[in-house]
Amino acid sequence: MASNTLDNSSKARVVVLISGSGSNLQAIIDQTEQGQLPIEICAVISNKDNVKGLERAAHHNIPAIVLDHTLFDSRESFDLRLQEIIDAQSPDIIVLAGFMRILTEAFTRHFEGKMLNIHPSLLPKYTGLHTHRRALEAGDKEHGVTVHFVTSELDGGPPVIQARVPVLDDDTEASLAARVLQQEHHIYPLAVRWMAEKRLEMRDNKCWLDGEVLPPSGHQY
């Protein structure tokens, strides 16, 4: 019987950066192991020790590296060392999965077009932190999540894909966040798959999927 799995030489090499629980990392691992993603996760890098995401990597025999940002005297020196570690893996795709660091312009330019991030809002609304609280305080009727390319502008790279959820009358930050997180686990692996299959690229600060320019809000899931 012919195998439907790809050998490692034909898989996209992926480095995942985390700072915490790594639930999106787990979603990507699960789909990879199920044969749905043509990738090899060659390293997980965390700027914090003793986080759940590192346990997830170890459980799946993925090499994990801790690079503690508090040991560096500047953001630039940390990013330079992080860049060296990532480059040593020769990755095709860099995935930010809850990596809670503002990256320097030099770092983002170095990996521009290869680095994805996921942000829990319908960008360009609510860049930065506390997005669920801000959506509730604004009385929004819908909220959601965006996968986007990383550029030097915070949460400002072109959107790849968005998923929307209704905001319910009795929602709290926690309940809204939980529903958004469910959608994150669907759309992030999908964006990674598009990248790995060379269907997705960033050109002229726009997203192109299958040779066509996506709208400013990205593909709607």
BELLIN-V315817 format. One record per helix or strand. SS is the DSSP state (alpha for helix, beta for strand). FROM is the first residue (numbers start at 1). TO is the last residue. If there is no record, write none. Layout:
SS/FROM/TO, SS/FROM/TO
This chain:
alpha/8/10, beta/12/18, alpha/23/33, beta/39/46, alpha/52/59, beta/64/66, alpha/69/71, alpha/75/87, beta/93/96, alpha/105/110, beta/115/119, alpha/131/137, beta/142/149, beta/159/166, alpha/173/196, beta/200/203, beta/206/209, beta/212/213, beta/219/220
